[in-house]
Amino acid sequence: MTLEENIKEAVIEWDEEGLKEICNNILEKNEASPVELLKIIGNIMQFIGKQFEDEQIFLPDLVGSANVVKNTIDEILDPAIKELGQSKETAGKVVIGTVEGDVHSIGKDLVGSFLFSNGFEVFNLGEEVPATKFVDKAEEVNADVIGLSSLLTMSMDFQREVIDELKKRGLRDKYKVIVGGAPTSEEWADQIGADGWADDAIEAVNLIKELLS
């Protein structure tokens, strides 16, 4: 099998140790750079995302593959890139989190993993994040996008609060703001003045790419 086929098999089978071993062996033998490995993995995750969109695989498959990739990038490829003094191309910087009043994290974490494997720098603030913290972090890292997750109807208004906070500080035009979560919709995004709405992780990645293109 080719290198790409070996990596694809490990990602699809959720074989984290196998994927790490493949990457370590390739780096030790100097057969490919960590940046080249990142590009291969990014292409594979796009393939898996397309499979999910086409309903050929299901959400657990998507989550499993995304977690394997994220951990391998965190533990193997990013350190290797830094050690070589290389720079990782970034598609953009995204601050994400679950808004105040909501502790759900799976959907938001999946979006983060997919953004990460598609070349974005992701700053995941966790759950129950107040509006001021979203804006402070976006300013600190010079983000391009702020992503707001809400899975409870009673927490939806906190998405609006983030946009209000941006307006209050005169920063609304500086950032693209997207929203998502079970009770949200495109109509809700329009209502609160967000730049877009995504129904799942794949849509979120595509939406952000579109907004930044």
N, C-alpha and C positions, 0 to 999 in steps of 0.2 A: 504493500500500500504506500501511497505517497504521504508526505508529511501532512498535507491538508486533510487527507482521508483519515489518518491516524488521529489528528486533533478533532475532526468532526465526530468520529466514533466515540471518543472520550467525553465530548461535550454532550452528545445525545444520550449516552449511557449514564450521565451524571458521575463519571469516574474522575473525581477530583484528584486523587492520588496519581492516577494514570496520566492525567493532563499535566500535572506539575512535573512528573517524571519526564514526559516527552519534552516539555519546555526546557527543563534543566539539562537534559542530554544534548539538545540542539545547541543551547548556549555554550555548554562546556566544549563541544566539538567545533564551535564557531561556524556552524552550518547556516545560521541565519541570525540576524540581529533581533533584539527584543522588540524593536519597532516593527520589523517585518512579521514577527509572530503575532503582534497586536493586530495588524491588518488582516492576517489570516483568520484570527478569532472573530474580528468584527464582521467579516464576510459570512462566517458560519452563523453568527447570531442573527444576521439579516435573513439568512435562509430559514432559520428556525422561526423567526418572527413571521415570515411569509407563510410557513406551514400552519402557524397558529391562526393567522388571518383566514386561511383557506379551510380551517377546521379539520386539518389532518392530524393535529396534536391538540392536547388540552392544557388548561391552565397549570396543573401540577408539573407537566413536562416543561413548560416555559419557565416556571419558577426554579425547577431543579437545575436546568441548564444555565440559567442566569446566575444562580448562586455559585456554581462550579467555576464559571468564567470570572466572576467578580473576585473570588478568593484567590484564584491563580494569578490574576493581574495584580492584586494587592500584595501578595506574598512573593511572587517570582519576577514578573515582568517589570513592574514599576521600580523595584530596587535595582534591577539589572540596568535599566535605562539611566537611573541616577548615577550608578557606579561608573558607567561608560561616559558620563557627562553629556549624554544625548538629551534631546528635548522631545517630548511626546507632543505630536500635533494635537491641538485641541479644537473641537468643533464649536466650542462655546462653553460658558460657565453657567451652571444652573443651580439655584438654591431651591431646595424642596423641603416640604415638611407637612405634617398634619396639623391643621389649625387648632387654635385654642378650643377647649371643650370636647375634644375628640382624641381617643387613644388608639385608634386603628392604625396599623402600620403596613400590613402585607402589600396592599396595592401600591402605596407610595414607595415602599422598598423595591418592589418589582420595577417600577418606573425608573428608579435610581440605578438599578443594575443594568437595565437596558440602555439607558443614556450613557452609562459608564462604558459599556462594551461597544457603543457606537462612537466613541471618541470624545465624549463630553466630560468636562470636569464637573463633578457633582458634590454639592455641599448639603448633606442630609441632616436637617436640624432635629429630626425625631418627631415626637408627638406632643400635642398640647402646646404648640408654639404660638406665643402672642404676636400680634401684628408688628410691634416695634422690633422684635428679634429678627423677623424676616427681612425687614428693611435695613436694620443695622448690619446683618450678615451680607446682604447684597451690596451694600456700600463698601464693606470691609474687603470683599474679594473682587469687587468690580464685576459683578455678575451681568449676564445678558438677559437671563430669564428667571422669574420666580414662579415656582409651581406649588399650588395650594390644594391639598387633599382634604376632603371632608366626607365621612361615611354616615354621619348622623344629621338628620334634618335640623336639629336644634343647634348644630355647630356651623351651619352654612353661612350665617351672617358674619362669622368671623373672617370668611374669605373677603367679604365686602370691606371689612375693617382694614385689611391690609392695603387695599386699593385707596381707601380714604386716608390712611397713614402716608402713603406715597404722595397723594395730592397735597396733604398738609405740609409736607416737607418740600414741595415743588419738584418732586422726582418722578412724577407719573410717566412722563414721556421717556425717561431714561431706561426703563425696563419693560420687557414683554411679560405679561402676567397670564398664566394659564390656570384653569381650575379643573378638578375632576373629583370623582367619588359617586357612589350610588345615587344619592338624592339630587345630584347636580345635572345640568343639561346645557345645551347650547343657548336656550332661551335665558337660563339663569346667568350664564356668562355675559350675555348681552345686557341683561338687566343691571348687573353690578359694574359693567364697564371693563370686563376682562378682555384680553386679546384673543382668547380662544378656549375651547373646551375639548377634553379628550375622554373617551369612554373606557380606554384601557391603555396598557403600557406601550403597545405598538403604535397606537394612534398618538399618544403623547410624544413619542420620539419623532414621528413624521410631522406632527404639528410644529414642534420646536424647530425642526430643520427648515420647514416652510417659512416660519416667522423670521428666521435668521438669514434666509437666503437673499 
